[in-house]
Each structure stands twice: as structure tokens, then as C-alpha cells.
Amino acid sequence: MKQKSHSGAKKRVKKTGRGTFIVQKSCKNHLLVNKSKRQKKLNKKGKVAEAPQQKILAKLIS
């Protein structure tokens, strides 16, 4: 039987054109009123998953 893709991983991870994965950084969803501008600015872009994680993410998404 074919293995299903992990729907939780599909919602949280995005695959780029080069094949790397972008994961949303933490501390950027709620309670933003209490956080400083600097703290929010540091979290602007997503972070690229590291090499060992990319193999695992590729299995989960495909």
C-alpha cells in the first residue's frame, strides 16, 4: 500500500524551487503587542531546514 503524505508537514513546510525546505520561525504568531520591534524584525523570513531534516521532510511531504 502506498504511504500517505503527512498533512501536518504539508501545512508547516514549503518546498522551494531549489529543493530546500522553508520552515516558519517561532514566536511570530500571537501576542505580538508585547514583543519589541527588534524581536519581530528578526523573525521576518522563514528559516531553511538543515540537511538531515531535509531528508526527513522530503519523505513526509512526498
LINFEN-V166504 format. One record per pair of residues at least 4 apart in sequence whose C-alpha atoms are under 6 Angstrom apart, sorted by the first residue. I is the first residue (numbers start at 0). GAP is how many residues later the second one is. D is the distance in Angstrom with one decimal. If there is no record, write none. Layout:
[[I/GAP/D] [I/GAP/D]]
This chain:
[[4/55/5.5] [4/56/5.1] [4/57/5.6] [5/54/5.2] [5/55/5.9] [8/4/5.8] [9/51/6.0] [12/9/5.9] [12/10/5.1] [13/7/5.6] [13/8/5.3] [14/4/6.0] [14/5/5.8] [14/6/4.5] [15/4/5.5] [20/27/5.7] [20/28/5.7] [21/24/5.7] [21/25/5.6] [21/26/4.6] [22/23/5.5] [22/24/5.5] [23/22/4.7] [24/21/5.5] [36/4/6.0]]
